[in-house]
Structures are given as structure tokens and as C-alpha cells.
Amino acid sequence: MDYVISWFEIPTTNLSRAAAFYSHVLKFTIEGGEFYGAKMAFLPNPPNAVTGALIEDPHVQPSAHGTTVYFFRPDDFDDTLVRVTEAGGQVIMPRTKIADDIGFIAFFLDSEGNKIGLHTMK
């Protein structure tokens, strides 16, 4: 299958903290390991979907400026935003309607200072 994007990595300065944050916020089980000298914790990898990992590596730094990863939340968008603050993150743009055929987005800062987006159609 052809994809425009095949993989993403979200930088962390504390992989354990970030894995706990994303596990709580997204309700995923996130498992870690070390690959090519970097600590990584992997997001779920469903068939035919793009996925990625959290990475702790001295060559990458978290940032609120730059590329934004969006997580699709078809059924629990608003609850996800509540869990962001519960886990120590900060909602920086609440649910915002883009258009009827595009849906809604929101932005938050994660435990590491990365700006992350959420998307839903409802």
C-alpha cells in the first residue's frame, strides 16, 4: 500500500514520563525498547495504518514549533482533551470546527513540550 507518510517520531526528554502521558491520554498500551542506540516507545500498530513512536535521543528535541502530529479520535475527542490536563499537559486550542466535511481539531502541549493535534469528524 502506498502512503504519503509511513512513520513518525515524537521527541522526548524523558521517555518514561512521555509514555505514561500518552498511555493515559490516548488510552494505548505503549511498549518501549532501544533501537539504533535510541530509547523508543511504540504506539499501537494497527494493520494498514500509519504509526510511530516516542523517542528519547540526544539528537532530537521536543518543540512546540515545527511539524504537528495529529491523532484521530473518532469517539472520545472531548474526553481525550480532559485526559491531557489530567496527565499534566496543556490544551492550547480547544475543540475548533474547521468545516462540515473536515470536522474538528484541537491542539495541546504534551509532557515534553511538543505541540500535538487532535482531529475528529464529530
C-alpha positions in Angstrom: 0.0 0.0 0.0 1.3 3.5 -0.8 1.4 6.1 1.9 2.4 9.7 1.9 3.7 9.3 5.5 4.9 5.9 6.7 6.3 6.6 10.2 6.6 9.5 12.7 8.6 10.0 15.9 7.7 12.3 18.7 10.8 13.6 20.6 11.0 13.3 24.4 13.5 14.2 27.1 12.1 11.6 29.5 10.7 8.6 27.7 9.1 7.1 30.8 7.2 10.3 31.5 6.1 10.7 27.9 5.0 7.1 27.6 2.9 7.4 30.8 1.4 10.7 29.5 0.4 9.2 26.1 -0.8 6.0 27.7 -3.2 8.0 29.8 -4.3 10.5 27.2 -4.8 8.1 24.3 -5.7 5.0 26.3 -3.0 3.0 24.5 -0.6 0.4 25.8 2.8 1.8 24.9 5.8 -0.5 24.9 9.4 0.6 24.9 12.8 -0.7 23.8 16.1 0.5 22.4 16.7 0.7 18.6 19.8 2.0 16.8 21.0 3.5 20.1 17.9 5.4 20.9 15.2 4.7 23.5 11.8 4.3 21.9 8.3 3.6 23.0 5.9 2.4 20.2 2.4 3.5 19.6 -0.1 0.7 18.5 0.4 -0.5 15.0 -2.9 -1.5 13.5 -3.0 -3.0 10.0 -3.0 -0.6 7.2 -2.4 2.5 9.4 0.5 4.9 9.8 2.0 4.7 13.3 5.1 6.0 15.1 6.9 6.1 18.4 8.1 8.3 21.2 11.9 8.7 21.0 14.5 9.8 23.6 17.7 10.6 21.7 20.2 13.4 22.3 20.0 14.3 18.6 16.3 15.3 18.7 14.5 17.8 20.9 10.8 18.3 21.8 9.3 21.5 20.3 6.0 23.4 20.1 7.3 24.9 16.8 7.5 22.7 13.7 5.8 19.7 12.4 2.5 18.8 14.1 1.3 15.2 14.5 -2.5 14.8 14.7 -4.1 11.9 16.4 -7.6 10.9 15.1 -10.1 10.5 17.9 -13.4 9.2 16.3 -15.3 8.6 19.6 -13.6 10.3 22.6 -12.3 13.6 21.4 -13.6 15.7 24.3 -12.6 13.1 26.9 -9.1 13.0 25.3 -8.7 16.7 26.0 -9.8 16.2 29.6 -7.1 13.5 30.0 -4.5 15.8 28.5 -4.9 18.1 31.5 -5.2 15.2 34.0 -1.8 13.9 32.7 -0.1 17.3 33.1 -0.4 18.6 29.5 -1.9 21.9 28.5 -4.7 22.4 26.0 -3.6 25.4 23.8 -6.6 25.4 21.4 -9.9 23.8 22.4 -12.2 21.9 20.0 -12.5 24.1 16.9 -14.7 23.4 13.9 -12.8 23.6 10.6 -15.6 22.7 8.2 -18.5 20.3 7.9 -16.5 18.0 5.6 -13.3 18.2 7.6 -14.5 18.2 11.2 -12.9 19.5 14.4 -9.3 19.9 15.7 -7.7 20.9 18.9 -4.0 21.4 20.0 -2.2 20.6 23.2 1.3 20.6 24.6 2.4 17.2 25.8 4.5 16.3 28.9 7.6 17.1 26.8 6.6 20.5 25.3 5.6 19.2 21.8 2.5 20.7 20.2 0.2 17.8 19.2 -3.1 18.0 17.3 -6.3 16.0 17.7 -8.8 15.5 14.9 -12.4 14.2 14.8 -15.3 14.3 12.3 -17.9 14.7 15.1 
